[in-house]
Amino acid sequence: MGLLSRKSETAKLEETVDALPAQIADWTPAQRAQYSAQSDRAMREQHGIGEPSARR
């Protein structure tokens, strides 16, 4: 099962968006950060880009 049973980052983004208030102005700073992080992961997945390198 491994990789095939893993939920895609895009699917996780959809769940994140569904859980947020309808108006962006109503999002808390923590919700904005959560959306931004998940959106970045989904974009990298869609474009076939791996996770960013760790900072040194």
Backbone hydrogen bonds in HBPLUS format (Angstrom, degrees):
<---DONOR---> <-ACCEPTOR-->    atom                        ^
c    i                          cat <-CA-CA->   ^        H-A-AA   ^      H-
h    n   atom  resd res      DA  || num        DHA   H-A  angle D-A-AA Bond
n    s   type  num  typ     dist DA aas  dist angle  dist       angle   num
A0004-LEU N   A0001-MET O   2.96 MM   3  5.63 125.7  2.26 164.4 158.4     1
A0005-SER N   A0002-GLY O   3.33 MM   3  5.81 141.6  2.49 107.5 116.7     2
A0006-ARG N   A0003-LEU O   3.21 MM   3  5.29 154.1  2.28 102.9 110.7     3
A0012-LYS N   A0008-SER O   3.01 MM   4  6.36 153.4  2.08 146.0 153.8     4
A0013-LEU N   A0009-GLU O   2.87 MM   4  6.11 145.3  2.00 140.2 149.8     5
A0014-GLU N   A0010-THR O   3.05 MM   4  6.37 152.8  2.13 144.1 150.6     6
A0015-GLU N   A0011-ALA O   3.10 MM   4  6.45 155.6  2.16 145.4 151.4     7
A0016-THR N   A0012-LYS O   2.89 MM   4  6.16 153.0  1.97 146.2 154.2     8
A0017-VAL N   A0013-LEU O   2.87 MM   4  6.13 164.4  1.89 157.0 159.9     9
A0018-ASP N   A0014-GLU O   2.94 MM   4  6.12 159.3  1.98 147.4 153.5    10
A0019-ALA N   A0015-GLU O   3.13 MM   4  6.31 138.9  2.31 141.0 150.4    11
A0019-ALA N   A0016-THR O   3.18 MM   3  5.30 131.2  2.43  97.3 109.8    12
A0020-LEU N   A0017-VAL O   3.11 MM   3  5.25 152.2  2.19 104.9 113.3    13
A0026-ASP N   A0023-GLN O   2.92 MM   3  5.47 154.2  1.99 115.1 123.1    14
A0027-TRP N   A0024-ILE O   2.99 MM   3  5.34 166.5  2.01 115.7 120.1    15
A0031-GLN N   A0028-THR O   3.03 MM   3  5.09 117.6  2.44  98.6 113.9    16
A0032-ARG N   A0028-THR O   2.93 MM   4  6.27 155.8  1.99 156.5 163.8    17
A0033-ALA N   A0029-PRO O   2.98 MM   4  6.20 156.1  2.04 145.5 151.7    18
A0034-GLN N   A0030-ALA O   2.94 MM   4  6.15 155.8  2.00 144.3 151.0    19
A0035-TYR N   A0031-GLN O   2.92 MM   4  6.11 164.3  1.95 149.3 153.2    20
A0036-SER N   A0032-ARG O   2.91 MM   4  6.09 165.5  1.93 149.4 153.7    21
A0037-ALA N   A0033-ALA O   2.98 MM   4  6.12 167.2  1.99 152.3 155.4    22
A0038-GLN N   A0034-GLN O   3.03 MM   4  6.17 166.7  2.05 151.3 155.2    23
A0039-SER N   A0035-TYR O   2.79 MM   4  5.86 158.5  1.84 153.3 160.1    24
A0040-ASP N   A0036-SER O   2.96 MM   4  6.11 157.1  2.01 147.0 152.7    25
A0041-ARG N   A0037-ALA O   3.08 MM   4  6.36 158.3  2.13 146.2 151.7    26
A0042-ALA N   A0038-GLN O   2.94 MM   4  6.17 160.4  1.98 150.5 155.7    27
A0043-MET N   A0039-SER O   2.93 MM   4  6.11 157.8  1.98 149.3 155.3    28
A0044-ARG N   A0040-ASP O   3.00 MM   4  6.23 163.0  2.03 150.7 154.8    29
A0045-GLU N   A0041-ARG O   2.97 MM   4  6.20 154.8  2.03 145.7 153.0    30
A0046-GLN N   A0042-ALA O   2.89 MM   4  6.10 162.3  1.92 152.0 156.4    31
A0047-HIS N   A0043-MET O   3.04 MM   4  6.19 142.7  2.18 146.0 155.5    32
A0049-ILE N   A0044-ARG O   2.76 MM   5  4.73 152.8  1.83 152.4 151.6    33
A0048-GLY N   A0045-GLU O   3.19 MM   3  5.13 160.9  2.23 101.9 107.5    34
